Amino acid sequence: MEESVRDTVHVLAFDVFGTVVDWYSSVEREVRRVLPEVDANAFALAWRAGYQPAMERVRSGKTGWVPLDLLHRQILEDLLARFEVRSLPEPEITSLNRIWHRLDPWPDAVEGITRLKRRYTVCTLSNGNLGLLTAMAKHAQLPWDCILSAEVFGKYKPDPDTYLGVARVFDVRPEQVMLVAAHQDDLAAARSCGLRTAYIERPQEFGPMHSKDVSPDSANTLHAENLRVLADMLE
């Protein structure tokens, strides 16, 4: 790694879903507990698959700003109908929707972020809303210096205002911010705004039956197996 990267970067902004927390295992386990009659694997994957189309309705202007908690609820209601779940009481629907507040971290996440925090400002840059990300941080004991969300900027990633907004918040140049993410499209959008990028391998993001391609992309500044390895690189 170029010494200049360690010297130049001041802020590490983390994507959260899939990069820091294991959404699939947490959601699949909760669905299996609450809805034993449905295919929990299919339900979890379908819930996540509705994420981008729901946000696109906001990005395109078809709807006004809607926080992710409400988008998750809308997707969940559609899925309950699709999977023919008719008897779930409202309090249990609300609790199930809040599983996204209670996602467990990947085993390397807390240690890796804690180590990186000694040298850098560490923050989220997630499409999750502030309440969701705050509850998740408490549940998973994630040691953020700051929680930044699409909600702060009123726009969902990959809108440039989200990436450039991190630089504005901390009064640094875009190249002094590094986005840490397990998604190449997120990283590409950040690079187009002048940010440095670090790819984190999460081959099991979509569960053990759906291994994900984690091949390196030379356009990224760094490529790490996990957040402990990223800390090894940047300490």
Buried (B, 14 or more C-beta within 10 A) or exposed (E): EEEEBEEBBBBBBBBBBBBBBBBBBBBBBBBBEBBEEBBBBBBBBBBBEBBEEBBEBBBEEEEEEBBBBEBBBBBBEBBBEEBEBEEBEEEEBEBBBBBBBBBBBBEBBBBBBBBBBEBBBBBBBBBBBBBBBBBBBEBBEBBBBBBBBBBBBEBBBBBBBBBBBBBEBBEBEBBBBBBBBBBBEBBBBBBEBBBBBBBBBBEBBBBEEEEBEBEEEEEBBBBBBBBBBBBEBBE
